[in-house]
Every structure is written in structure tokens, then in C-alpha cells.
Amino acid sequence: MIELRHLQTGFEGRVLSKNIDLRLEKGKMLTLIGPNGCGKTTLLRTLSGALPPLGGEVLLEGRPLHSYRRKELARKAAYLPQVREVPEITAEALVSHGRFPHLGFSRKMTARDRAAVEEAIALTGIEPLRHKNLKALSGGERQRVYLAMSIAQETDLVLLDEPGTYLDIGSRFEVMAIAKKLCDRGSAVILTLHDLSDALSFSDRLCLMDRSGRICADGSPDAVYASGLLDEVFGVAAEAVTLQDGRQQYVFLPRTSDMY
């Protein structure tokens, strides 16, 4: 679905990551993790077409990303950045923005477009928010509205940059559950996360980037955890805890007691 070949990313001549090779099929969630400054957001922006590669290439459904026209690409990939302006519009109006790449010259919504908006609103549970101004919503509510906009866009690829930033733990879990629903609907989801426990618990696949911007581990959450590289890259002591219902959760502690 999306393939990276010897990809090199950065901006203004500064290389942040290089020699990245990976492939992701539809229906899977891949999470990019790594320390601050390793190039996760820059990589995601490159995959969205917002930044050109400094080397290598990105193929989307077998075609070079740069060969897509802007509107054509917006029908294939949705990108939700971590930082964005909050417009003075209702939640429903923002969700409707997701249909813009599909509209004709008249810019008028069809019955199909309205149905996509309603489906996205239902999937994210924002029906009670539809007529509220976006600026009046909490961080968690606003994030669900933005996710609804991405869902309404109906793309095969969804790129999410730190979707749980500034959210309380309950809202964070809701956002991750919605991301999983996108995979269940057949989209490929690539996201960045700082919360390693969430990354290990929700992802189908993890790509761990080290401080040089290199992918040093790529595989299932269990495999990346078992590699011990999380401890090495982040300078922590990771431990898996088995809950009473059999699920595993992960705890991350400083390597020494000197930090307490």
C-alpha cells in the first residue's frame, strides 16, 4: 500500500533520518517511536507530501508520491498534524471539510458526501458536539472531531502525529480506539507516539528510531520490547506486567534509583 525505499528526510538541507525501508499494507497500524529530535514528525510530513524527500522515494499504491496531484493525494491520504489552528466553526462543519477532496467544481455536498460525514460523526461518538463551536470544546473532544474529519475523508492511508498529546488518559484511550477502528475499516494507519505503553498496547507494528534517525527495530510490539532496544534508546528500564485478565501492560522506570 505504502512503501519507503532508502528514504532520507529532513528540511532546509538538514538530514534527520536516512536509509529508511519499510512497507505497510491496509488494515494495519504502524507506530513510529523514538526520542525527541529523531525525525518522527518530519518522516510523517514527508509521507503526507508536505515535505519532499531528501533522497530515496515514497510509493503509494505503487506510484511515486510526487506523481500525485494535490487533490488526488488528498483522496488517498489524510494527515492530522500535532499542532494546528482551531477555526471558528462548528464540529460538524469541520468534519465536512474532510469531503473537500471529493467535491466537484460546484463544491456542493452530495448525498454520498453527507452520508460519509454522518458515518464519521457516529463512529467517533461526537453527535452531541456537532453544533458546538470548535473553540468551546475540550482537548479530547476536539481531537475526536479532527479524527472524524479524517474518517470522512475516506482515505486508504491515515497519518496521525501524536494524536494523544495534551489528552487525559481516558481521552487518549478513546483516540487510540478510534485509530484501531480505522484499521478495522481497511485503512493503513501510521502514527507517532511518545507514550511507549500506548504504542506497545495498541499497535500492530512498531518502528523504533534512534537518535541518529535510523530505524533500529521494526516488528511486532512483543518483538521490539523483547529486543531490549527500548531500554537502550530511551535510557529506561522497561518491564512487562501481566494483568489479572491476561493482558500485558508496560511500565518504564529510570535505570537507577538516583532520580527518585
C-alpha positions as CSV (number, residue, x, y, z in Angstrom):
1,M,0.0,0.0,0.0
2,I,2.7,2.5,1.0
3,E,6.4,1.7,0.6
4,L,9.5,3.6,1.6
5,R,12.7,2.9,-0.3
6,H,16.0,4.1,1.0
7,L,14.1,7.2,2.2
8,Q,16.1,10.2,3.5
9,T,14.1,13.0,5.2
10,G,14.8,16.5,6.6
11,F,14.4,20.1,5.8
12,E,16.5,23.1,4.9
13,G,19.3,20.8,4.0
14,R,19.4,19.2,7.4
15,V,19.1,15.4,7.3
16,L,17.1,13.9,10.1
17,S,16.6,10.3,9.0
18,K,18.1,8.2,6.3
19,N,18.1,4.8,4.6
20,I,14.5,4.0,5.8
21,D,13.0,1.0,4.1
22,L,9.5,-0.2,5.1
23,R,6.2,-1.3,3.7
24,L,2.7,-1.2,5.2
25,E,-0.4,-2.8,4.0
26,K,-4.0,-1.8,4.5
27,G,-5.7,-2.6,7.8
28,K,-2.6,-2.3,9.9
29,M,-1.4,0.2,12.5
30,L,2.3,1.1,12.5
31,T,3.6,3.4,15.2
32,L,6.8,5.4,15.0
33,I,8.6,5.8,18.4
34,G,11.8,7.4,19.3
35,P,13.5,10.1,21.3
36,N,12.8,13.8,20.7
37,G,14.6,15.1,17.6
38,C,15.0,11.8,15.9
39,G,12.8,12.8,12.9
40,K,9.4,11.1,13.6
41,T,7.3,14.1,12.7
42,T,9.5,15.0,9.7
43,L,9.1,11.5,8.4
44,L,5.3,11.7,8.8
45,R,5.2,15.0,7.0
46,T,7.3,13.5,4.2
47,L,4.8,10.6,3.8
48,S,2.0,13.2,3.6
49,G,3.6,15.1,0.8
50,A,4.1,18.2,2.9
51,L,7.9,17.8,2.7
52,P,9.9,16.5,-0.3
53,P,12.3,13.6,0.4
54,L,16.0,14.5,0.5
55,G,16.7,11.1,-1.0
56,G,15.1,7.8,-1.9
57,E,11.4,7.6,-2.6
58,V,7.9,7.0,-1.3
59,L,5.5,4.8,-3.2
60,L,1.8,5.0,-2.6
61,E,-0.1,2.1,-4.2
62,G,2.9,1.5,-6.4
63,R,3.1,5.1,-7.6
64,P,5.7,7.7,-6.6
65,L,4.2,10.1,-4.1
66,H,5.3,13.1,-6.1
67,S,3.3,12.0,-9.1
68,Y,0.0,12.6,-7.4
69,R,-1.7,15.9,-7.8
70,R,-2.6,17.6,-4.6
71,K,-6.4,16.8,-4.7
72,E,-5.7,13.3,-5.9
73,L,-3.3,12.7,-3.0
74,A,-5.9,14.1,-0.5
75,R,-8.3,11.3,-1.7
76,K,-5.6,8.7,-0.9
77,A,-4.0,10.0,2.3
78,A,-5.2,12.0,5.3
79,Y,-2.7,13.8,7.6
80,L,-3.5,15.1,11.1
81,P,-0.6,17.2,12.4
82,Q,0.1,17.6,16.1
83,V,-0.1,21.4,16.1
84,R,-2.9,23.2,14.1
85,E,-5.0,26.3,14.3
86,V,-8.5,26.0,15.7
87,P,-11.0,27.7,13.4
88,E,-14.2,29.4,14.4
89,I,-16.6,26.8,13.1
90,T,-18.8,24.1,14.4
91,A,-17.7,20.5,14.8
92,E,-20.0,19.3,12.0
93,A,-18.6,22.0,9.7
94,L,-15.0,20.8,10.4
95,V,-15.9,17.1,9.8
96,S,-17.5,18.2,6.4
97,H,-14.1,19.7,5.4
98,G,-12.9,16.1,5.1
99,R,-15.1,15.8,2.0
100,F,-13.5,18.7,0.1
101,P,-11.1,16.4,-1.9
102,H,-14.1,14.5,-3.2
103,L,-16.2,17.5,-4.3
104,G,-16.7,18.7,-7.8
105,F,-16.4,22.2,-9.2
106,S,-19.6,23.2,-7.6
107,R,-18.3,22.4,-4.2
108,K,-21.7,21.2,-3.2
109,M,-22.1,18.2,-1.0
110,T,-23.9,15.2,-2.5
111,A,-26.0,12.6,-0.6
112,R,-22.9,10.4,-0.6
113,D,-20.8,13.2,1.0
114,R,-23.4,13.8,3.7
115,A,-23.6,10.1,4.4
116,A,-19.8,9.9,4.9
117,V,-19.9,12.9,7.3
118,E,-22.7,11.2,9.3
119,E,-20.9,7.9,9.4
120,A,-17.7,9.7,10.7
121,I,-19.7,11.5,13.4
122,A,-21.3,8.3,14.5
123,L,-18.0,6.3,14.5
124,T,-16.2,8.9,16.7
125,G,-19.2,9.5,19.0
126,I,-19.3,13.2,18.5
127,E,-23.1,13.6,17.8
128,P,-23.6,15.7,21.0
129,L,-20.8,18.1,19.8
130,R,-21.9,18.6,16.2
131,H,-23.4,22.1,16.7
132,K,-20.8,23.3,19.2
133,N,-18.0,25.7,18.2
134,L,-14.7,24.0,18.0
135,K,-13.0,26.6,20.3
136,A,-15.5,25.7,23.1
137,L,-14.5,22.0,23.1
138,S,-12.0,20.3,25.4
139,G,-8.8,18.9,24.0
140,G,-10.2,15.4,23.9
141,E,-13.4,16.4,22.3
142,R,-11.6,18.5,19.7
143,Q,-9.2,15.6,18.9
144,R,-12.2,13.3,18.2
145,V,-13.7,15.9,15.9
146,Y,-10.4,16.2,13.9
147,L,-10.3,12.4,13.7
148,A,-13.9,12.4,12.4
149,M,-12.8,14.8,9.7
150,S,-10.0,12.4,8.7
151,I,-12.5,9.5,8.7
152,A,-14.9,11.5,6.5
153,Q,-12.0,12.0,4.0
154,E,-12.2,8.2,3.3
155,T,-8.6,7.6,2.6
156,D,-6.7,4.3,2.5
157,L,-3.8,5.9,4.4
158,V,-4.2,7.9,7.7
159,L,-1.2,9.7,9.2
160,L,-1.5,10.9,12.8
161,D,1.1,12.9,14.6
162,E,0.9,12.4,18.3
163,P,-2.9,12.1,18.4
164,G,-2.9,11.8,22.3
165,T,-0.9,15.0,23.0
166,Y,-2.3,17.0,25.9
167,L,-5.1,14.5,26.5
168,D,-6.0,12.8,29.8
169,I,-5.7,9.1,29.9
170,G,-9.4,8.3,29.2
171,S,-9.4,10.6,26.1
172,R,-6.1,9.1,25.0
173,F,-7.6,5.6,25.1
174,E,-10.7,6.8,23.1
175,V,-8.5,8.3,20.4
176,M,-6.4,5.1,20.1
177,A,-9.6,3.0,19.9
178,I,-10.8,5.2,17.0
179,A,-7.5,4.7,15.3
180,K,-8.0,0.9,15.6
181,K,-11.5,1.3,14.1
182,L,-9.8,3.0,11.1
183,C,-7.7,-0.1,10.6
184,D,-10.7,-2.3,11.0
185,R,-12.4,-0.3,8.2
186,G,-9.4,-1.2,6.0
187,S,-7.1,1.9,6.3
188,A,-3.4,1.8,6.9
189,V,-2.6,4.0,9.9
190,I,0.8,5.4,10.6
191,L,1.2,7.4,13.8
192,T,3.8,8.8,16.1
193,L,3.5,8.4,19.9
194,H,5.5,9.5,22.9
195,D,3.7,7.2,25.2
196,L,5.5,3.9,24.9
197,S,2.9,2.0,26.9
198,D,0.2,3.0,24.4
199,A,2.5,2.2,21.5
200,L,3.1,-1.3,22.8
201,S,-0.5,-1.9,23.7
202,F,-2.3,-0.7,20.6
203,S,0.0,-1.1,17.6
204,D,0.2,-3.9,15.2
205,R,3.8,-3.0,14.4
206,L,6.5,-0.7,15.9
207,C,9.3,1.1,14.3
208,L,11.8,2.3,16.8
209,M,14.1,5.2,15.7
210,D,17.3,6.0,17.5
211,R,18.8,9.5,18.0
212,S,20.5,9.4,14.6
213,G,17.2,8.9,12.8
214,R,17.8,5.3,11.9
215,I,15.2,2.6,12.4
216,C,16.9,0.2,14.8
217,A,14.0,-2.1,15.5
218,D,11.0,-2.9,13.3
219,G,8.4,-5.6,14.2
220,S,5.6,-6.6,16.5
221,P,5.3,-4.8,19.9
222,D,6.4,-8.0,21.6
223,A,9.5,-8.4,19.4
224,V,10.6,-4.8,19.8
225,Y,10.1,-5.0,23.6
226,A,12.0,-8.3,23.8
227,S,14.9,-6.8,21.8
228,G,15.9,-4.6,24.8
229,L,16.4,-1.7,22.5
230,L,13.7,0.4,24.2
231,D,15.9,0.5,27.3
232,E,19.0,1.4,25.3
233,V,17.4,4.1,23.1
234,F,15.4,5.8,25.9
235,G,17.7,5.2,28.8
236,V,15.0,3.5,30.9
237,A,14.2,0.1,32.5
238,A,11.1,-1.4,30.8
239,E,9.0,-4.1,32.5
240,A,6.0,-6.0,31.2
241,V,3.2,-6.6,33.8
242,T,0.6,-9.2,33.3
243,L,-2.9,-8.1,34.5
244,Q,-5.5,-10.4,36.0
245,D,-7.4,-10.7,32.7
246,G,-4.2,-11.8,31.0
247,R,-3.4,-8.6,29.1
248,Q,0.1,-7.1,29.3
249,Q,0.8,-3.6,30.3
250,Y,4.2,-1.9,30.3
251,V,6.0,0.1,33.0
252,F,9.0,2.3,32.3
253,L,11.3,3.4,35.1
254,P,14.6,5.3,35.3
255,R,17.6,2.9,35.2
256,T,18.8,3.9,38.6
257,S,17.2,5.0,41.8
258,D,19.2,8.3,41.8
259,M,16.3,10.0,40.0
260,Y,13.8,9.5,42.9
